[in-house]
Amino acid sequence: MLADLIVNGEPVTLLEDDDQTVQLESDTETSSPQYRCRACSRELARTPDGFESDDHGPCCPEYEPTGDTGLDYGEGPHDPERIPLAWCNHAGITTDPEQDAITVTASVGDPRGAFAFTLRRIPDDAHSELAGRLVLHVPHPDEPSLHMELTPVRPGTYVIGSQPYASRAQAQS
């Protein structure tokens, strides 16, 4: 199969014609920040008292008071926002011509595992009513060795991990 890999709109040359894997890896050796300040853009760590940056602690150097807060410019707290995709350890796509399959993986917690979604074509000569058909395998709550806990929200949609949502949803049912 001839396929082009496109990264940020530019084609990338592949070196082999066998199985192909494309991966996005986050730094799993260090704890990646989950938050940054909307005002000063510094990475923030969550502490029992709020959010702090390495160089300014709990005070945001770009803080602008609104109203009579008693705080001066640069003396107020950081304004935290989540960093997009900071929750992702790994994302990958693998093609497997021998199995006539494409697998998409995503790891969102424990970097030793991942959720895997596999789309494959059942061989035409298979002794099955599925011969020649495409089949999609997706993670589900009853799967053995699941990457992380899944709590159903509605068919095909799950909350990942043990979150307060899971207890509220169960209490409402």
Secondary structure, DSSP 8 states (H G I E B T S, - for coil): ----EEETTEEE--S-SS-EEEEEE---SS----EEETTT--EEEEETTEEEBTTTBTB-TT----SS-S--TT-SB--EEE-TTTT-SEEEEEEETTTTEEEEEEE-S-TT--EEEEEEE--TT-SSTTTT-EEEE---TT-TT-SS-EEEEETTEEEESS-HHHHHHHHH-
